[in-house]
Amino acid sequence: MAATIKNVEEIRNRVILGEFGVKNVHTSDFPGNYPGYDDAWDMQNFQKNFRIDIVHLDENSMEFDMVGIDAAIANAFRRILLAEVPAMAVEKVFIYNNTSIVQDEVLAHRLGLIPIKADPRLFEYRNTVYSRDIKWVPIGNQADVFADSIIGPVHDDILIAQLRPGQELDIIMHCVKGIGKDHAKFSPVATASYRLLPDITLLEPVEGEKAERLKCCFSRGVIDIEDVNGKKVAKVVNSRLDTCSREVLRHNDLKNVVKLGRLRDHFIFTVESTGILPPDVLVTEAIKVLMAKCQRFLNELDSTDMEVK
C-alpha cells in the first residue's frame, strides 16, 4: 500500500523524464480522481502554497519562480506578457522623400519594429473618435505633459537604412498604443518563457570514475564530486541549472542510478523587456490584465445567472 501511495504522489507532483519519453505530463489532481485525496478547490490552501520568488532582476530582464499553480495559469500569464500588455509603437509613417534603395513599405515596417521608450500607461487607446476629441493642442505643450518621461527609441544604434550619396529620407511618424495580439511590434517583451524546476534524484551512491562521468552528463554546477572517506562520490548540488538533456540515459551503467523529473507546480519564469518598461513593471501589468480577465468572466457568469432566473 505504501508503494501505491508513493506512486500516486509521484504522478501528482512529478513529470518524469524517461529514456524513451516523458511521463505524467498532464494534470491529474482534479476532484475524485484519486481515492483518499481531497482535491477540491480551496482558497486557503492555494494562498498557503502559492508563492513568487524573484531570483534575478535587472534593468532589462527578470527571472522568478511561480510555485503552486497549474500549467494552464502559468501559460496564460506568459501569453498575456507576450500579447496583451500594451506598448507604444510606430503605427503611421508619412514618407515625403525616400531616394534610398529601401522600399517605402519595408522602411515603414522596420521603423514600426523599433522599441519606443514611452510609458504606455500615460496614453489612451484610440479605438473611437468623437467630435469632443477634436482639440487644438500646441506641439510645445507635449514637453510639459511628459516632462518626467523621455520619449524616443530605446536604443539609438538601430540601423534603419544605408544611404548612398544624394539619397535622403524625409519621414513623419505617428505612434499609437497597442498590444502584441494586434501586431508583434506592440509586444513589450523580447521573450517571456517558463520551465518546470528540474528534480534529480540519485537512486544509489555513485563513486569513482562513474561519478566523474555522471557529472559530465549534466550542465555545469548540477552535480559535484565530494570526498567521502577517500572516495569520490557524486552529489546533486543545484538541479535548477539542469537543462534536462537526458544525456545520462545514453550510458547503460548510469541510466538506472539516477531519476530525472520536474516539479509539476514550480515554474521558473524568464522575462526579458525590450526596454520600454522594466520587467518587474511588465509582470505587474500582466497580473492586472489577468485579474481583469477573471473579473470580466465572473461578471459574465453573474449576468447569465440573472437571465436564467
Disulfide bonds with the S-S distance in Angstrom:
none
